[in-house]
Amino acid sequence: MVPSFLHWIKSNIDGVARGSPSFVVCDGIFSDLGVATLGCFEVNLGIAFALHDKFIAAITSIELAYKNGWNKLSLEGDSQLVILPFNSFRIAPWQLEIEVRIIHRQRK
């Protein structure tokens, strides 16, 4: 019997900001349990706030996983604040509320 976690895709996300606001970049890499790289992304956000990079990285990661049919996604990053809005869109930063609402609809 194969454990169910073997079919999960891991997305390791990160963001870089020098100050707040400042020029911000976020990125992520997708891998399977065997650590085979499945894809990656990078987004230049221009001038934004430091935590914005991690939110956009998470949203981009979820959108790309959805488009690729990866229904079991594990997000790995360095900020627990990023996870909270995906449990309740009401606590998402107002600039990202629309994107978080779309993700909530896709989960249903």
MODELLER restraints for C-alpha pairs under 7 A, 6 or more apart:
rsr = mdl.restraints
at = mdl.atoms
rsr.add(forms.Gaussian(group=physical.xy_distance, feature=features.Distance(at['CA:6:A'], at['CA:33:A']), mean=6.04, stdev=0.5))
rsr.add(forms.Gaussian(group=physical.xy_distance, feature=features.Distance(at['CA:8:A'], at['CA:32:A']), mean=6.63, stdev=0.5))
rsr.add(forms.Gaussian(group=physical.xy_distance, feature=features.Distance(at['CA:8:A'], at['CA:33:A']), mean=6.93, stdev=0.5))
rsr.add(forms.Gaussian(group=physical.xy_distance, feature=features.Distance(at['CA:8:A'], at['CA:72:A']), mean=4.87, stdev=0.5))
rsr.add(forms.Gaussian(group=physical.xy_distance, feature=features.Distance(at['CA:8:A'], at['CA:73:A']), mean=5.74, stdev=0.5))
rsr.add(forms.Gaussian(group=physical.xy_distance, feature=features.Distance(at['CA:8:A'], at['CA:74:A']), mean=6.86, stdev=0.5))
rsr.add(forms.Gaussian(group=physical.xy_distance, feature=features.Distance(at['CA:9:A'], at['CA:30:A']), mean=6.69, stdev=0.5))
rsr.add(forms.Gaussian(group=physical.xy_distance, feature=features.Distance(at['CA:9:A'], at['CA:31:A']), mean=5.86, stdev=0.5))
rsr.add(forms.Gaussian(group=physical.xy_distance, feature=features.Distance(at['CA:9:A'], at['CA:32:A']), mean=4.89, stdev=0.5))
rsr.add(forms.Gaussian(group=physical.xy_distance, feature=features.Distance(at['CA:9:A'], at['CA:33:A']), mean=6.91, stdev=0.5))
rsr.add(forms.Gaussian(group=physical.xy_distance, feature=features.Distance(at['CA:9:A'], at['CA:70:A']), mean=6.80, stdev=0.5))
rsr.add(forms.Gaussian(group=physical.xy_distance, feature=features.Distance(at['CA:9:A'], at['CA:72:A']), mean=6.16, stdev=0.5))
rsr.add(forms.Gaussian(group=physical.xy_distance, feature=features.Distance(at['CA:9:A'], at['CA:73:A']), mean=4.94, stdev=0.5))
rsr.add(forms.Gaussian(group=physical.xy_distance, feature=features.Distance(at['CA:9:A'], at['CA:74:A']), mean=6.12, stdev=0.5))
rsr.add(forms.Gaussian(group=physical.xy_distance, feature=features.Distance(at['CA:10:A'], at['CA:30:A']), mean=5.63, stdev=0.5))
rsr.add(forms.Gaussian(group=physical.xy_distance, feature=features.Distance(at['CA:10:A'], at['CA:31:A']), mean=5.32, stdev=0.5))
rsr.add(forms.Gaussian(group=physical.xy_distance, feature=features.Distance(at['CA:10:A'], at['CA:32:A']), mean=6.07, stdev=0.5))
rsr.add(forms.Gaussian(group=physical.xy_distance, feature=features.Distance(at['CA:10:A'], at['CA:73:A']), mean=5.84, stdev=0.5))
rsr.add(forms.Gaussian(group=physical.xy_distance, feature=features.Distance(at['CA:10:A'], at['CA:74:A']), mean=4.70, stdev=0.5))
rsr.add(forms.Gaussian(group=physical.xy_distance, feature=features.Distance(at['CA:10:A'], at['CA:75:A']), mean=6.08, stdev=0.5))
rsr.add(forms.Gaussian(group=physical.xy_distance, feature=features.Distance(at['CA:11:A'], at['CA:28:A']), mean=6.33, stdev=0.5))
rsr.add(forms.Gaussian(group=physical.xy_distance, feature=features.Distance(at['CA:11:A'], at['CA:29:A']), mean=5.51, stdev=0.5))
rsr.add(forms.Gaussian(group=physical.xy_distance, feature=features.Distance(at['CA:11:A'], at['CA:30:A']), mean=4.52, stdev=0.5))
rsr.add(forms.Gaussian(group=physical.xy_distance, feature=features.Distance(at['CA:11:A'], at['CA:31:A']), mean=6.57, stdev=0.5))
rsr.add(forms.Gaussian(group=physical.xy_distance, feature=features.Distance(at['CA:11:A'], at['CA:61:A']), mean=6.80, stdev=0.5))
rsr.add(forms.Gaussian(group=physical.xy_distance, feature=features.Distance(at['CA:11:A'], at['CA:74:A']), mean=6.07, stdev=0.5))
rsr.add(forms.Gaussian(group=physical.xy_distance, feature=features.Distance(at['CA:11:A'], at['CA:75:A']), mean=4.99, stdev=0.5))
rsr.add(forms.Gaussian(group=physical.xy_distance, feature=features.Distance(at['CA:11:A'], at['CA:76:A']), mean=5.96, stdev=0.5))
rsr.add(forms.Gaussian(group=physical.xy_distance, feature=features.Distance(at['CA:12:A'], at['CA:28:A']), mean=5.40, stdev=0.5))
rsr.add(forms.Gaussian(group=physical.xy_distance, feature=features.Distance(at['CA:12:A'], at['CA:29:A']), mean=5.44, stdev=0.5))
rsr.add(forms.Gaussian(group=physical.xy_distance, feature=features.Distance(at['CA:12:A'], at['CA:30:A']), mean=6.67, stdev=0.5))
rsr.add(forms.Gaussian(group=physical.xy_distance, feature=features.Distance(at['CA:12:A'], at['CA:75:A']), mean=6.12, stdev=0.5))
rsr.add(forms.Gaussian(group=physical.xy_distance, feature=features.Distance(at['CA:12:A'], at['CA:76:A']), mean=4.64, stdev=0.5))
rsr.add(forms.Gaussian(group=physical.xy_distance, feature=features.Distance(at['CA:12:A'], at['CA:77:A']), mean=5.88, stdev=0.5))
rsr.add(forms.Gaussian(group=physical.xy_distance, feature=features.Distance(at['CA:13:A'], at['CA:27:A']), mean=5.80, stdev=0.5))
rsr.add(forms.Gaussian(group=physical.xy_distance, feature=features.Distance(at['CA:13:A'], at['CA:28:A']), mean=4.18, stdev=0.5))
rsr.add(forms.Gaussian(group=physical.xy_distance, feature=features.Distance(at['CA:13:A'], at['CA:29:A']), mean=6.70, stdev=0.5))
rsr.add(forms.Gaussian(group=physical.xy_distance, feature=features.Distance(at['CA:13:A'], at['CA:57:A']), mean=5.96, stdev=0.5))
rsr.add(forms.Gaussian(group=physical.xy_distance, feature=features.Distance(at['CA:13:A'], at['CA:58:A']), mean=6.74, stdev=0.5))
rsr.add(forms.Gaussian(group=physical.xy_distance, feature=features.Distance(at['CA:13:A'], at['CA:76:A']), mean=6.12, stdev=0.5))
rsr.add(forms.Gaussian(group=physical.xy_distance, feature=features.Distance(at['CA:13:A'], at['CA:77:A']), mean=5.19, stdev=0.5))
rsr.add(forms.Gaussian(group=physical.xy_distance, feature=features.Distance(at['CA:14:A'], at['CA:26:A']), mean=5.72, stdev=0.5))
rsr.add(forms.Gaussian(group=physical.xy_distance, feature=features.Distance(at['CA:14:A'], at['CA:27:A']), mean=5.57, stdev=0.5))
rsr.add(forms.Gaussian(group=physical.xy_distance, feature=features.Distance(at['CA:14:A'], at['CA:28:A']), mean=6.28, stdev=0.5))
rsr.add(forms.Gaussian(group=physical.xy_distance, feature=features.Distance(at['CA:14:A'], at['CA:54:A']), mean=6.09, stdev=0.5))
rsr.add(forms.Gaussian(group=physical.xy_distance, feature=features.Distance(at['CA:14:A'], at['CA:57:A']), mean=6.69, stdev=0.5))
rsr.add(forms.Gaussian(group=physical.xy_distance, feature=features.Distance(at['CA:14:A'], at['CA:77:A']), mean=6.08, stdev=0.5))
rsr.add(forms.Gaussian(group=physical.xy_distance, feature=features.Distance(at['CA:15:A'], at['CA:25:A']), mean=5.66, stdev=0.5))
rsr.add(forms.Gaussian(group=physical.xy_distance, feature=features.Distance(at['CA:15:A'], at['CA:26:A']), mean=3.97, stdev=0.5))
rsr.add(forms.Gaussian(group=physical.xy_distance, feature=features.Distance(at['CA:15:A'], at['CA:27:A']), mean=6.20, stdev=0.5))
rsr.add(forms.Gaussian(group=physical.xy_distance, feature=features.Distance(at['CA:15:A'], at['CA:53:A']), mean=5.05, stdev=0.5))
rsr.add(forms.Gaussian(group=physical.xy_distance, feature=features.Distance(at['CA:15:A'], at['CA:54:A']), mean=5.49, stdev=0.5))
rsr.add(forms.Gaussian(group=physical.xy_distance, feature=features.Distance(at['CA:16:A'], at['CA:24:A']), mean=5.73, stdev=0.5))
rsr.add(forms.Gaussian(group=physical.xy_distance, feature=features.Distance(at['CA:16:A'], at['CA:25:A']), mean=5.35, stdev=0.5))
rsr.add(forms.Gaussian(group=physical.xy_distance, feature=features.Distance(at['CA:16:A'], at['CA:26:A']), mean=6.19, stdev=0.5))
rsr.add(forms.Gaussian(group=physical.xy_distance, feature=features.Distance(at['CA:17:A'], at['CA:23:A']), mean=6.18, stdev=0.5))
rsr.add(forms.Gaussian(group=physical.xy_distance, feature=features.Distance(at['CA:17:A'], at['CA:24:A']), mean=4.76, stdev=0.5))
rsr.add(forms.Gaussian(group=physical.xy_distance, feature=features.Distance(at['CA:17:A'], at['CA:25:A']), mean=6.85, stdev=0.5))
rsr.add(forms.Gaussian(group=physical.xy_distance, feature=features.Distance(at['CA:17:A'], at['CA:50:A']), mean=5.39, stdev=0.5))
rsr.add(forms.Gaussian(group=physical.xy_distance, feature=features.Distance(at['CA:19:A'], at['CA:50:A']), mean=6.85, stdev=0.5))
rsr.add(forms.Gaussian(group=physical.xy_distance, feature=features.Distance(at['CA:20:A'], at['CA:49:A']), mean=4.86, stdev=0.5))
rsr.add(forms.Gaussian(group=physical.xy_distance, feature=features.Distance(at['CA:20:A'], at['CA:50:A']), mean=5.35, stdev=0.5))
rsr.add(forms.Gaussian(group=physical.xy_distance, feature=features.Distance(at['CA:21:A'], at['CA:47:A']), mean=6.24, stdev=0.5))
rsr.add(forms.Gaussian(group=physical.xy_distance, feature=features.Distance(at['CA:21:A'], at['CA:48:A']), mean=5.07, stdev=0.5))
rsr.add(forms.Gaussian(group=physical.xy_distance, feature=features.Distance(at['CA:21:A'], at['CA:49:A']), mean=4.38, stdev=0.5))
rsr.add(forms.Gaussian(group=physical.xy_distance, feature=features.Distance(at['CA:21:A'], at['CA:50:A']), mean=6.55, stdev=0.5))
rsr.add(forms.Gaussian(group=physical.xy_distance, feature=features.Distance(at['CA:22:A'], at['CA:47:A']), mean=4.92, stdev=0.5))
rsr.add(forms.Gaussian(group=physical.xy_distance, feature=features.Distance(at['CA:22:A'], at['CA:48:A']), mean=5.72, stdev=0.5))
rsr.add(forms.Gaussian(group=physical.xy_distance, feature=features.Distance(at['CA:22:A'], at['CA:49:A']), mean=6.55, stdev=0.5))
rsr.add(forms.Gaussian(group=physical.xy_distance, feature=features.Distance(at['CA:23:A'], at['CA:46:A']), mean=5.05, stdev=0.5))
rsr.add(forms.Gaussian(group=physical.xy_distance, feature=features.Distance(at['CA:23:A'], at['CA:47:A']), mean=4.36, stdev=0.5))
rsr.add(forms.Gaussian(group=physical.xy_distance, feature=features.Distance(at['CA:23:A'], at['CA:48:A']), mean=6.36, stdev=0.5))
rsr.add(forms.Gaussian(group=physical.xy_distance, feature=features.Distance(at['CA:24:A'], at['CA:44:A']), mean=6.34, stdev=0.5))
rsr.add(forms.Gaussian(group=physical.xy_distance, feature=features.Distance(at['CA:24:A'], at['CA:45:A']), mean=5.37, stdev=0.5))
rsr.add(forms.Gaussian(group=physical.xy_distance, feature=features.Distance(at['CA:24:A'], at['CA:46:A']), mean=5.68, stdev=0.5))
rsr.add(forms.Gaussian(group=physical.xy_distance, feature=features.Distance(at['CA:24:A'], at['CA:47:A']), mean=6.01, stdev=0.5))
rsr.add(forms.Gaussian(group=physical.xy_distance, feature=features.Distance(at['CA:24:A'], at['CA:48:A']), mean=6.04, stdev=0.5))
rsr.add(forms.Gaussian(group=physical.xy_distance, feature=features.Distance(at['CA:24:A'], at['CA:53:A']), mean=6.31, stdev=0.5))
rsr.add(forms.Gaussian(group=physical.xy_distance, feature=features.Distance(at['CA:25:A'], at['CA:43:A']), mean=5.73, stdev=0.5))
rsr.add(forms.Gaussian(group=physical.xy_distance, feature=features.Distance(at['CA:25:A'], at['CA:44:A']), mean=4.54, stdev=0.5))
rsr.add(forms.Gaussian(group=physical.xy_distance, feature=features.Distance(at['CA:25:A'], at['CA:45:A']), mean=5.65, stdev=0.5))
rsr.add(forms.Gaussian(group=physical.xy_distance, feature=features.Distance(at['CA:25:A'], at['CA:53:A']), mean=6.33, stdev=0.5))
rsr.add(forms.Gaussian(group=physical.xy_distance, feature=features.Distance(at['CA:26:A'], at['CA:42:A']), mean=5.75, stdev=0.5))
rsr.add(forms.Gaussian(group=physical.xy_distance, feature=features.Distance(at['CA:26:A'], at['CA:43:A']), mean=5.34, stdev=0.5))
rsr.add(forms.Gaussian(group=physical.xy_distance, feature=features.Distance(at['CA:26:A'], at['CA:44:A']), mean=6.65, stdev=0.5))
rsr.add(forms.Gaussian(group=physical.xy_distance, feature=features.Distance(at['CA:26:A'], at['CA:53:A']), mean=5.31, stdev=0.5))
rsr.add(forms.Gaussian(group=physical.xy_distance, feature=features.Distance(at['CA:26:A'], at['CA:54:A']), mean=6.74, stdev=0.5))
rsr.add(forms.Gaussian(group=physical.xy_distance, feature=features.Distance(at['CA:26:A'], at['CA:57:A']), mean=5.53, stdev=0.5))
rsr.add(forms.Gaussian(group=physical.xy_distance, feature=features.Distance(at['CA:27:A'], at['CA:41:A']), mean=5.42, stdev=0.5))
rsr.add(forms.Gaussian(group=physical.xy_distance, feature=features.Distance(at['CA:27:A'], at['CA:42:A']), mean=4.17, stdev=0.5))
rsr.add(forms.Gaussian(group=physical.xy_distance, feature=features.Distance(at['CA:27:A'], at['CA:43:A']), mean=6.18, stdev=0.5))
rsr.add(forms.Gaussian(group=physical.xy_distance, feature=features.Distance(at['CA:27:A'], at['CA:57:A']), mean=5.96, stdev=0.5))
rsr.add(forms.Gaussian(group=physical.xy_distance, feature=features.Distance(at['CA:28:A'], at['CA:40:A']), mean=5.53, stdev=0.5))
rsr.add(forms.Gaussian(group=physical.xy_distance, feature=features.Distance(at['CA:28:A'], at['CA:41:A']), mean=5.44, stdev=0.5))
rsr.add(forms.Gaussian(group=physical.xy_distance, feature=features.Distance(at['CA:28:A'], at['CA:42:A']), mean=6.66, stdev=0.5))
rsr.add(forms.Gaussian(group=physical.xy_distance, feature=features.Distance(at['CA:28:A'], at['CA:57:A']), mean=6.65, stdev=0.5))
rsr.add(forms.Gaussian(group=physical.xy_distance, feature=features.Distance(at['CA:28:A'], at['CA:61:A']), mean=6.88, stdev=0.5))
rsr.add(forms.Gaussian(group=physical.xy_distance, feature=features.Distance(at['CA:29:A'], at['CA:39:A']), mean=5.94, stdev=0.5))
rsr.add(forms.Gaussian(group=physical.xy_distance, feature=features.Distance(at['CA:29:A'], at['CA:40:A']), mean=4.17, stdev=0.5))
rsr.add(forms.Gaussian(group=physical.xy_distance, feature=features.Distance(at['CA:29:A'], at['CA:41:A']), mean=6.58, stdev=0.5))
rsr.add(forms.Gaussian(group=physical.xy_distance, feature=features.Distance(at['CA:30:A'], at['CA:37:A']), mean=5.91, stdev=0.5))
rsr.add(forms.Gaussian(group=physical.xy_distance, feature=features.Distance(at['CA:30:A'], at['CA:38:A']), mean=5.27, stdev=0.5))
rsr.add(forms.Gaussian(group=physical.xy_distance, feature=features.Distance(at['CA:30:A'], at['CA:39:A']), mean=5.20, stdev=0.5))
rsr.add(forms.Gaussian(group=physical.xy_distance, feature=features.Distance(at['CA:30:A'], at['CA:40:A']), mean=5.87, stdev=0.5))
rsr.add(forms.Gaussian(group=physical.xy_distance, feature=features.Distance(at['CA:31:A'], at['CA:37:A']), mean=4.43, stdev=0.5))
rsr.add(forms.Gaussian(group=physical.xy_distance, feature=features.Distance(at['CA:31:A'], at['CA:38:A']), mean=5.17, stdev=0.5))
rsr.add(forms.Gaussian(group=physical.xy_distance, feature=features.Distance(at['CA:54:A'], at['CA:82:A']), mean=6.49, stdev=0.5))
rsr.add(forms.Gaussian(group=physical.xy_distance, feature=features.Distance(at['CA:55:A'], at['CA:82:A']), mean=5.64, stdev=0.5))
rsr.add(forms.Gaussian(group=physical.xy_distance, feature=features.Distance(at['CA:85:A'], at['CA:91:A']), mean=5.37, stdev=0.5))
rsr.add(forms.Gaussian(group=physical.xy_distance, feature=features.Distance(at['CA:85:A'], at['CA:92:A']), mean=4.70, stdev=0.5))
rsr.add(forms.Gaussian(group=physical.xy_distance, feature=features.Distance(at['CA:86:A'], at['CA:100:A']), mean=6.65, stdev=0.5))
rsr.add(forms.Gaussian(group=physical.xy_distance, feature=features.Distance(at['CA:89:A'], at['CA:97:A']), mean=6.48, stdev=0.5))
rsr.add(forms.Gaussian(group=physical.xy_distance, feature=features.Distance(at['CA:89:A'], at['CA:100:A']), mean=5.90, stdev=0.5))
rsr.add(forms.Gaussian(group=physical.xy_distance, feature=features.Distance(at['CA:89:A'], at['CA:101:A']), mean=6.06, stdev=0.5))
